[in-house]
């Protein structure tokens, strides 16, 4: 399979997972076994993805731009460009951007 930008699906999610503001989600691949999401999440200042759990799947974030506050199983840390987070099946996480610069992460969700 080969995807070009014209194939990508962009959507705006209001209060994603109970978070604040909106998140722009750009899905860049579909129809790949065991891959639920491969896309870019864009959070402007003040926007967040609320705390949610992953069951039967894991989610990875790779920071492309900016920095944010990542909370994994109740532990918070600032993440920035070039860093990767992993939330395994059974874990919960959230992501927030309290900073001035736009936060963009590559998000990958793989199923078991």
C-alpha positions in Angstrom: 0.0 0.0 0.0 1.1 3.5 -0.7 -0.6 6.6 0.8 -0.3 10.2 -0.4 -1.5 13.3 1.4 -4.6 13.4 -0.7 -5.6 10.0 0.8 -5.3 11.2 4.4 -8.5 11.7 6.4 -8.6 14.8 8.6 -11.2 15.3 11.3 -11.7 17.7 14.3 -12.5 16.0 17.6 -14.2 18.3 20.1 -13.4 17.5 23.8 -11.6 14.3 22.7 -12.0 11.6 25.4 -13.4 14.2 27.7 -10.5 16.6 27.2 -10.6 20.4 26.6 -10.9 22.2 23.3 -10.4 20.3 20.1 -7.9 18.0 18.6 -7.1 17.8 14.8 -6.7 14.1 13.8 -5.1 13.3 10.5 -5.3 9.6 9.7 -2.6 8.6 7.3 -3.2 4.9 6.7 -6.1 2.5 6.9 -6.8 -1.2 6.4 -3.5 -2.5 7.9 -3.9 -5.5 10.1 -3.4 -4.9 13.8 -3.1 -1.1 13.2 -6.0 0.9 14.5 -4.4 4.3 14.1 -1.4 5.8 12.3 -1.8 9.5 12.3 -0.9 13.0 13.6 -2.7 14.6 16.5 -2.5 18.4 16.7 -3.3 20.2 19.9 -3.3 24.0 20.2 -2.6 25.7 23.5 -5.2 24.8 26.1 -6.4 21.7 24.3 -6.2 18.1 25.7 -7.1 14.5 25.3 -8.8 13.2 28.4 -7.7 10.2 30.5 -8.7 6.9 28.8 -7.7 3.3 29.1 -6.4 1.0 26.3 -7.6 -2.7 26.5 -6.3 -5.2 24.0 -4.1 -2.5 22.3 -1.2 -0.2 22.9 -0.7 3.4 21.9 2.6 5.2 21.1 3.1 8.9 20.8 6.2 10.4 19.0 6.5 14.2 19.5 7.0 15.9 16.2 6.5 19.5 17.3 6.2 21.4 20.6 5.8 20.0 24.0 3.0 18.7 26.2 2.1 17.1 29.5 1.7 13.4 29.2 0.1 11.5 32.0 0.5 7.7 32.1 -1.2 5.7 34.8 -1.3 8.8 37.0 2.3 9.9 36.6 2.8 13.2 34.6 5.8 14.4 32.8 6.6 17.0 30.1 7.4 15.5 26.7 9.0 17.3 23.8 10.3 16.8 20.3 12.0 13.5 19.6 10.5 11.7 22.6 8.3 8.6 22.5 5.7 7.4 25.0 4.1 4.0 25.2 0.9 3.1 26.9 0.4 -0.7 27.1 -2.8 -2.6 27.1 -4.4 -2.1 30.5 -2.8 1.3 31.0 -4.4 4.7 30.9 -3.1 8.0 29.7 -3.9 11.6 28.7 -2.2 14.4 26.9 -2.5 18.2 27.3 -0.9 21.3 25.8 -0.7 24.1 28.3 2.2 25.7 26.3 2.1 28.5 23.7 3.4 26.4 20.8 1.2 23.9 18.9 1.8 20.3 19.9 1.9 17.6 17.2 2.4 13.9 17.9 2.5 10.9 15.6 0.1 8.5 17.2 0.1 4.7 16.6 -2.4 2.3 18.0 -1.6 -1.4 17.6 -4.0 -4.2 18.6 -3.1 -7.5 20.1 
